[in-house]
Structures are given as C-alpha cells and as structure tokens.
Amino acid sequence: MVQRKEELYPKNALFMLVAHVVGLYGFYAAISGQWGKETLILGAVMFCVSGLGITVGYHRYFTHRSFKCGKVLQTILMICGTTAVQDSIMNWVSDHKMHHTNTDRDGDPYNAARGSLWAHCGWILYKDLTRKKDYSTAAHLMEDSETRRIVNFQHAYYHTLAILFSGFVPVLIASLWNDPLGGLVFAGFSRLIAVWHMTFCINSLAHRKHWGSRQPYTRANSSQDSWLVSLVTFGEGYHNYHHAFPGDYRNGPYWYNFDPSKWLIFCLLNFGLTWDLNRVPKEKIERARNAVLRSDNN
C-alpha cells in the first residue's frame, strides 16, 4: 500500500478563510440591521437554491441517478449546484462515489474514521499527493449525451461559472434595491459558508453517533439516521438509509420524514419535469430493518 502524503492545499485554505471572514461579518451586519429585508430574503433564497442544487442536483441526480429529467432541468440543477461553490459536478460525483465505495476506509475522501473535523472540512484543506485523479467512478455521467455536454461544459468553465452565479448574480439582483454590497457579502459569502457547513454536516454529523441518531438499516459503516441533521440539510440526515439504499430518490423513506429534497423531486414529477423515480420497495426496506434487529438480539 502506498503511504499517504498530504500537504495543506493553499488555494482552498485561503479561499475558505476569506469566505469565512467576510461571511461572518455579513451575519454580524445582518444582526446589526445593516441589510434591508430584501437582501435578507435574497440570502435565504440563495441558500435554498444552492442547498437544493447540491442535494437534488449534485447528489441525488448526477451522482446516484435516482430519477430522470430532461436537459433543461439538468442545466438548472447544474447552475443551482454551481452557486454552492463545491467544485464541478465531475469532481464532486467522483469523490462521493469513492465515499460510498470505501466508506470509513482509506480511499474515502471524507473518511469519518479520521475524526469529525477531517470529515467536516479537513479533507478539503489538505491534498493527498499520492492520489491520482480518477474519474472512473463518475463514468455514468458520460453515458447520456445531454448530461455529458452539460457536465463537460461546467467542468471546463467551472471557476468562471462559480464566480458568475455565486458572486455577480446576487450583486446584480441586490443592485435593484441599491444594496450591491449586501448582495456580495450576505447573499454571497454569508449564504455560501452556511451552505458549505450544511453540506459538511452530512459528511461529519451524519457519520457520528449523537443524540437522536440511529442505524436502523445497516451497521456496515458509521452512517447514522438523524432527524436533527435532516432539519439543516434539506433531508440528507437520513444517512443510514441512504447508505443502505443509495439509489433511492428519498433519504427519508416515510411520509413523516423531513426531506424537502424528495418533496421537490416528487413535485417536479407532477409537472412532468422528472420521471422514473427510483423507490426501494417496502419489503426490501423491512428486510433490512429486521436484519439489523436480529443482529442486535444475537
């Protein structure tokens, strides 16, 4: 086995530092009443757009193909995900697929066995010099011609698109009520660090046993179901279910599970914008639950 060799990734570290300094100031300014209600609403809307762009777009569609949709919705999901500034679809999907293949082991980019801080954001700050970029885990993105064009375009122009949609767009919108600074600082950076930590919680808190967390579907890895984490991650907190059944368009399979991402996907189905939603049969879910219960009783 090749010995891992890691070093600080200066560009990521610097950008995250600047984003947090500016973003935290933006929250302070919001509490102090510096931003008007329009800017606060814009920040909230941008948070939802970028958060759902990750959960519905990057995660449930592009990574796990848990439903189907046309090129218009694919493009919208790509743009929404780009506003979260979490790398290109190609890189994000590749890393996440490796996470599922090597959960809690070497080869898992955000390996929770290395500690919650590493899983939360440490893996972004350090580069593994021994790892060669391998997109084989994201090969399914190239199978459909429409998806391939969208993904390749975003990958080639990712930084330009990220600056445009995550920076310039909120500034331009906030300029309509003469608050371009609020658009940049609050709807841009404050919103950005909020959606980052929302996503990071899925890698860290959803892989850590804590109050309210459970493992009802699989004990093969550290993934946990947590309604509390779901409240701040657009439904991604039902992570034990997701690791047991990654292809399901739902993370929370029951009607009472708080999962806005599945509700959005289902709503789009009723407008003909999504179809072939992948839903694991109830019998298979119950078999998984019963297998865990039997293992507990042995």
SULDASUL-V316741 format. One line per field, one symbol per residue. ss: DSSP state (A for helix, B for strand, O for the rest). burial: I if it has 16 or more other C-alpha atoms within 10 Angstrom, else O. A space follows every 50 residues. Layout:
ss = ???
burial = ???
This chain:
ss = OOOOOBBBOAAAAAAAAAAAAAAAAAAAAAAOOOOOAAAAAAAAAAAAAA AAAAAAAAAAAAAOOOOBBOAAAAAAAAAAAAOOOOOOAAAAAAAAAAAA AOOOOOOOOOOAAAOAAAAAAAAAABBBOOOOOOOAAAAAAAOOAAAAAA AAAAAAOAAAAAAAAAAAAAAAAAAAAOOAAAAAAAAAAAAAAAAAAAAA AAAOAAAOOOOOOBOOOOOOOOOOBOAAAAAOOOOOOBAAAAAAOOOOOO OOOOOOOOOAAAAAAAAAAAOOOBBOOOOOOAAAAAAAAAAAAAAAAO
burial = OOOOOOOOOOOOOOOIOOIIOIIIIIIOOIOOOOIOOIIIOIIOOIIIII IIIIIIIIIIIIIIIIIIIOOOOIIOIIIIIIIIIIIIIIIIIIIIIIII OIIIOOOIIIIIIOOIOIIIIIIIIIIOOOOOOOIOIIOIIOOOOOIOOI IIOIIOOIOOIIOOIIIIIIIOIIOOOOIIIIIIIIIIIIIIIIIIIIII IIIIIIIIOOOOIIIIIIIOIIIIIIIIIIIIIIIIIIIIIIIIIIIIII IIIOOOIIIIIIIOIIOOIOOOIIIOIIOOOOOOIOOIIOOIOOOOOO
